[in-house]
Amino acid sequence: MTVAYDLYGAKDLGLLSAKVNVERTLGEALEERDSSYQGGVYYMLGGDDAENFVLKLNIDPFDGDAVEQNYPDYTVLLYINATDRSFALERIMRQAGFKLLRHEVF
């Protein structure tokens, strides 16, 4: 089984509208969380030991720069971690307004 770690970005969505789009697309609710490490309020679905989704702003809280410096034009980031259904998720994430920015396989 291939396990992938994917990064998606959205340029024209705010964090709340991105959350609504992801929830509608996946058919599951994201949990609101707050962490200075993640830049304040962010949303998560899934556990640390399995496939999980992290939705957050692309702003580093310490210096104001983009968290993902290779993609500063993307205001919202969606990390899909430890997934074995990367290609299926890519199709549906496009419908939610996200573009695949990075695909890593381990």
Backbone torsions as a table, in degrees:
resi	resn	phi	psi	omega
1	MET	NA	133.8	178.3
2	THR	-93.0	129.0	178.7
3	VAL	-109.7	127.6	-176.3
4	ALA	-117.7	154.5	173.9
5	TYR	-125.1	112.3	-174.2
6	ASP	-114.8	145.7	174.8
7	LEU	-119.8	128.2	176.1
8	TYR	-117.2	154.8	176.7
9	GLY	-137.1	153.3	175.2
10	ALA	-130.7	133.8	-179.3
11	LYS	-93.1	-36.6	-169.2
12	ASP	-108.0	23.5	-179.8
13	LEU	-123.8	143.4	168.0
14	GLY	-84.1	171.8	-176.9
15	LEU	-62.2	-44.2	-178.1
16	LEU	-68.7	-41.5	178.3
17	SER	-68.0	-34.2	175.4
18	ALA	-64.2	-41.2	177.9
19	LYS	-59.6	-47.4	179.4
20	VAL	-60.3	-44.0	179.9
21	ASN	-62.5	-44.6	-179.4
22	VAL	-65.0	-45.0	179.6
23	GLU	-61.3	-43.1	179.5
24	ARG	-63.7	-42.2	-177.7
25	THR	-68.7	-42.3	-178.1
26	LEU	-84.7	-22.0	-176.0
27	GLY	74.0	22.7	179.5
28	GLU	-139.8	153.4	-178.3
29	ALA	-89.4	138.7	173.5
30	LEU	-89.1	142.7	-179.7
31	GLU	-91.5	130.0	177.2
32	GLU	-75.6	135.2	177.3
33	ARG	-136.4	168.3	179.7
34	ASP	-139.9	127.1	-178.1
35	SER	-154.9	132.0	176.1
36	SER	-65.6	-31.1	177.9
37	TYR	-62.0	-37.6	-179.4
38	GLN	-90.3	0.6	177.5
39	GLY	91.3	24.5	179.9
40	GLY	105.2	-136.7	-178.9
41	VAL	-68.9	133.2	174.1
42	TYR	-147.3	173.6	-176.4
43	TYR	-127.9	144.6	-176.5
44	MET	-140.2	148.7	173.4
45	LEU	-137.8	129.4	178.5
46	GLY	100.0	175.1	-177.1
47	GLY	-106.1	169.5	-179.4
48	ASP	-69.8	-20.7	-175.1
49	ASP	-101.5	11.8	-179.4
50	ALA	-151.2	-174.1	176.7
51	GLU	-52.2	134.1	176.7
52	ASN	-148.2	158.7	-177.4
53	PHE	-121.5	132.4	176.4
54	VAL	-127.3	121.9	-178.7
55	LEU	-115.9	123.9	-176.7
56	LYS	-154.8	169.2	175.8
57	LEU	-77.1	151.8	179.2
58	ASN	-91.7	54.9	179.5
59	ILE	-132.6	123.0	175.8
60	ASP	-75.5	122.1	-176.0
61	PRO	-68.6	-16.0	-175.4
62	PHE	-90.4	-34.2	-178.4
63	ASP	-126.7	-4.2	177.6
64	GLY	79.0	-3.1	177.0
65	ASP	-78.3	172.4	176.2
66	ALA	-68.6	137.5	174.9
67	VAL	-62.4	-47.7	177.5
68	GLU	-98.0	91.3	-171.8
69	GLN	-66.8	-19.1	175.3
70	ASN	-76.6	-11.3	-175.7
71	TYR	-134.4	55.7	-175.2
72	PRO	-68.3	-17.6	-179.0
73	ASP	-79.4	-10.7	-179.2
74	TYR	-94.3	116.3	-175.0
75	THR	-79.6	-29.3	-178.3
76	VAL	-122.2	137.7	179.8
77	LEU	-116.8	144.0	173.8
78	LEU	-129.0	115.2	176.4
79	TYR	-97.7	127.9	172.8
80	ILE	-115.5	110.1	-171.4
81	ASN	-107.4	142.8	173.3
82	ALA	56.0	47.2	-179.7
83	THR	-103.3	145.4	173.5
84	ASP	-109.5	13.0	179.1
85	ARG	-128.6	42.2	-175.2
86	SER	-57.3	-46.9	-175.1
87	PHE	-69.0	-38.5	176.9
88	ALA	-65.7	-40.7	179.2
89	LEU	-67.3	-33.4	179.5
90	GLU	-60.1	-42.9	179.2
91	ARG	-60.8	-45.7	-176.4
92	ILE	-77.6	-28.1	177.8
93	MET	-69.4	-31.7	174.6
94	ARG	-59.8	-39.1	178.4
95	GLN	-65.2	-25.1	-180.0
96	ALA	-88.5	2.0	177.1
97	GLY	94.8	15.5	-178.2
98	PHE	-108.3	149.6	176.5
99	LYS	-115.8	136.0	176.2
100	LEU	-69.6	121.9	-179.2
101	LEU	-103.7	-33.3	-177.7
102	ARG	-150.4	138.0	178.7
103	HIS	-131.9	115.9	179.4
104	GLU	-122.3	135.2	-179.4
105	VAL	-116.5	134.6	178.9
106	PHE	-127.0	NA	NA
